Amino acid sequence: MSKRKLSRQQAFRIQRIQDERIARAGKREASATALLESGDLGAEEEGLVIAHYGTQLDIEALQGEHAGQVFRCHLRANLEHLVTGDRVIWQAATATSETQGSIGVITALLPRTSLLVRPDNYGKIKPVAANIDRILLVIAPFPDPSPMLVDRYLVACEITGIRPVILLNKADLITPEMMPAMRALLAQYEAIGYETRLVSASAGDMQDIASLIGSQTVVFVGQSGVGKSSLINVLLPDAAQRVAALSDASRLGQHTTTTARLFHLPSAGALIDSPGIREFGLWHVTEDELLAGYVEFQPFLGTCRFRNCTHGKEPGCALKLAAADGRIAGARLERFNQLREELDTRGPGSDQFR
């Protein structure tokens, strides 16, 4: 995959950011080391990352005398990037007039069962959430649902092996004139095996979604403004998520969530609300991974006339023939080819995460 050449100003900016990160890591390590060397730490315990705040994380104790309590923790600099949903080993600081018994140190990361990632603005892979059972992809009539964005998320889901459910929220805002297009959008994904739901946070009836979550850990993803936080407020009113109205001028969502946070449900399940993004970049994946993300293409792979078929303009392409016969959606094939072209033409910094 070709890389875009950075200008001197861009290279300087990236280096400055890296230097700042190194400095923060040094301060973080110094704080953690000071706590560790002080000897004022309790026994090692298992904990759950429920929120991430830059150099510190909120850890919920899962065992021992602290079970159920939340601690703001430092982490050792030699640990990899931790995210909401991670299970860790940590130690609580002994309560003093300075610590007030509410801080601790994370010393180890426990094995993950799954990890959702995306590329950041500088070409590095950024973890979003860990140990997820299902992804709830939220779309809405406003802002206009983007099939391309939905495809991006579905590719990410297939690569990570996390089964998604597509939620069309704000059903109460769908007019009779809009309904056929909304139904057709959902039907396109239902035809290839994805679950969909039509919901409305305003209506307040989330029993179907609560049953869907059950005892699983799920993550809400989607554009800003589609109502992820509103859905959480209905499922769990105590979450007290801030909700902002759509901009009347742009119809684009206003950010209300700035960090991924985990909430427990009465059903013993848990949900993670993630910051909204308007574009989910895939230029870090390979062509084979991109193909694997389109589940309905799989029966036709390897049957094209040419072994190195790119499924674009070549004659005898099995995917193009399948699209012509209606066995796969032609719109999905077109979007696949757009994404495939991006793998070679887009570089770090080009995806706009807001």
Secondary structure as UniProt FT lines:
FT   HELIX           8..38
FT   STRAND          45..53
FT   TURN            54..55
FT   STRAND          56..61
FT   HELIX           64..66
FT   TURN            67..68
FT   STRAND          70..75
FT   TURN            77..78
FT   TURN            84..85
FT   STRAND          87..93
FT   TURN            97..101
FT   STRAND          103..109
FT   STRAND          115..119
FT   TURN            121..122
FT   STRAND          125..130
FT   STRAND          134..139
FT   HELIX           147..160
FT   STRAND          163..168
FT   HELIX           171..173
FT   TURN            176..178
FT   HELIX           179..190
FT   TURN            191..193
FT   STRAND          195..198
FT   TURN            201..203
FT   HELIX           207..213
FT   TURN            214..215
FT   STRAND          217..221
FT   TURN            224..225
FT   HELIX           228..235
FT   HELIX           237..239
FT   TURN            248..250
FT   STRAND          261..264
FT   TURN            266..267
FT   STRAND          270..273
FT   TURN            283..284
FT   HELIX           287..292
FT   HELIX           295..300
FT   TURN            301..302
FT   TURN            307..308
FT   TURN            315..316
FT   HELIX           318..324
FT   TURN            325..326
FT   HELIX           330..345
FT   TURN            348..349
//
